[in-house]
């Protein structure tokens, strides 16, 4: 497919999840998101209210990270955090699965957790994303989580938080896309820092990219267009 720069910018969740991010840092993130027309700002849950104020009247979404980055809180805590994030301005929710229950193969728990959070997001008309944290998972576990998501139908399943030893890989994006089907999209996040990696993730099936290097990526893509004297960039599916 051929994409304009603006269409490619809309793949990007512009990210600052640093523990020491200041209000000034988050304000800068929002200004950049408006300037480059990114799809979303990805921030820690408590910053949802500030981002909602700064992005009022724009089509840039506010993405709150829930039970981040470990996912090791109860379903009830995740639901409270999700509900509160939405109340203070979040329009997208990225929550981390409970890896202890994944390792215990307690798939009933994992499905119930996903179902309850996704249902709440649907009721509030908010986009839901389920973070697997693939660095800690076997291929079997990634496949099983994808199959559960295929049943529950969150809006996205997501490779990583960006805080684990490794982030998104092309192989993981392809694996997740293969097993989740067409009703659920895949978000790649973690370690995506240049235009070539960005394009390859899209080629592998990612429909959203989480990155703190969005400005660098878009500027590299603009350079590519200028070099080729073109108005669009072609990305072929793998």
N, C-alpha and C positions, 0 to 999 in steps of 0.2 A: 504494500500500500504506500501511497504518497502522502506525506504529512507536511503541513505548514509549521512554522516555528510556534505559532500560537497553539496549534493542536498538540504539538509535542510538549509544550509547557504545561498543558492541562493533564498530562500524565503524572505530574510531579506533586508529591506531598513534601512541601518545603519544611525542613525539620530542625528543631532545636529542643533536644530532650536532656540537655546537660543539667546536672544537679545544681550547678551554681549559676544558671542562667538568670540574669537580672531583668527587671522590668524594661530597662533600656534595650537589652538584647531581644526580648520578645517583641517590643515595639518595632525594632529594626526588621525582625523576621516578617512581621505583618506588612510593613511598608514595601519590603522586597517582593512579597507575594503579590501585592497589588500591582506593583510595577511590571513584574514579569508574567502576571496572570497565571500563577500556579493554581492548581486545583484546590489545595488545602494547606493549612499550616498544621504541622504535627507537634503537639506540645504536651507537657505534663498536665494532668487533669485540673490542677488548681489554677492554671493560667487561662482556662477557658473563658472566664468572665472578661479579663483584659482583652483577649483577642476578639471576643464578640463585640466589644465596644469599638476597637480599632478597625474592624472589618465590616462594621455596619453599613449596609447599602451596597456592598460588593457581592460578587458571586464566588468569593474565596471561602471555602468551608473551614470550620474549626474542628480539628481532630484531636480528641482527648485520649491519651493513653491510660488504660485501666489496668490496675494490679501490675504496674510496670516497675521494673522489667522482669520480675521473677515469676509472676502469676501465682504465687503461693499464698493466696488469701481465699477465704471461703466464698462459696457462691453468693451468700447473703451480702458479704462485704463488696463483692464485685458488682452486684446489682445496685447496692446503695451508691457506690462510686459512680456507676453509669447513670443512674437517675439524677444524682446531684450534678454531674457534668452537663447533662442535657438541660437541667433547670437553669444553669448559669451561662449557657450559651453554646455548648458543643453541638455540632451538626453531624459529626462522624465519631464513631467509637472504635478504637483498636484495643482489644483486650487480649491478655496472654493466658493461654490454657494452663491448667494445673499439671505440671510435668510429673509430679509425684504420682498422681492418679493415672497418667499415661503409662508410666513405667510399671505400675501395678496392673496394667491392662484393665482398669476399671472403666470400661467404655460406656457403661450406663451413666456413671457420674459425668464423664466428659460430654456425653450427648445432652444430658439434662442441663448442665451448665450452659452449653452453647444455646440450647433451645430457649432457656429463660432469658438470657441476655439478648439474643436476636429478636425474640418476641417483644421485649420491652422497646428495643430500637424501632421495630416496625410500628408499634403503637404510637411512638413519638415521631415517626417519619424521619428517622435518623439512620444514616448508613452504618452498617455493622461490619467489622473486620475481625477475624480470628487469627491471632498470632501463634504459630506453631513453635517457633524457636528451634529450627531444624538442626542447629549445631549439636544439640543433645539427643537427637532422635535417630533411630534406625530407619532404613527404607520401609520396613514393615509398619512402623509406627506412623510415618508420614502418610503412607497409603491409607491406613485405617482412619486417621484423622480426616483425610480428604473424603473418604467414603461417608463418614458421619456428616461432614459439612454438605455433601451432596444431598443427604436426606433433609437436613435442617434448613439449608439454603440461606446462610448469611450472604451479604453482598460480596464479600471478599474473604479469601484465606490468604494469609501473609507468611512469608518465609521466616522472618527474624525481627528481633527488636533492635539490632545493631549493637547490643551490649554483650552478646555472647562471644566466644572465641572466634567464630566465623559468621559471615552474613549470608546473603543470597548467593546461590550458584545457579548457573544455567540449567544444570541437571535437575535441581530441585524444582525450579519453575516448571520445567517440562513434565516432571513426575506429578506434581500437584495438579497441573492443568489436565493431564491425561485421566486422572482418577476422580476429579471433582465434577467433570462434565461442563456443560455450557451455561447452566443457570447461575453458577457461582464464578466470580472472577478471581484472578490471582494478583496479589501485590508482592513485588520484590522489594526488599529493604535490607540494608546493611552492606557497606563496602562498595556501593555504586558511586564512583567518583569521577567518571569521565564519559564523554559522549559515546565512545565505542561500546563500553559496557552497557550503558543505558539503552542503546539501540539493540544490542544483542538480547537484553532482557525482554524487550518488546517482541523481538523476533521469536523468542521462546514461548511467548504467550502471556507475559505480564501486561496487565491493563492499568496498573498504577505502580509508580516507583517512589519509594520513600528514600530521601537523600538530603544531606546537608550541603551537597555540592551542586544544587540545582542551577545557581547562577553560572558557575563555571561550565556546566554541561550545556546550557542554552547558548552561552557565548561561543563555545566550541562548535556547536551546530550552526550558528550564524556564520562563523568563519568558513565552515564547509560549504554553505550555500554560496557565499561570496566567491570562494575559490572556484566553484563549479558553475558560477553565473546561473544559478537555478533559484526557483521560488519554493520548491518542495524537496523533501528528503525521502528517498525510497527505503522502506524496510520490508524485507521479504520474510514471511513466516518460515521457521525451521520445520 
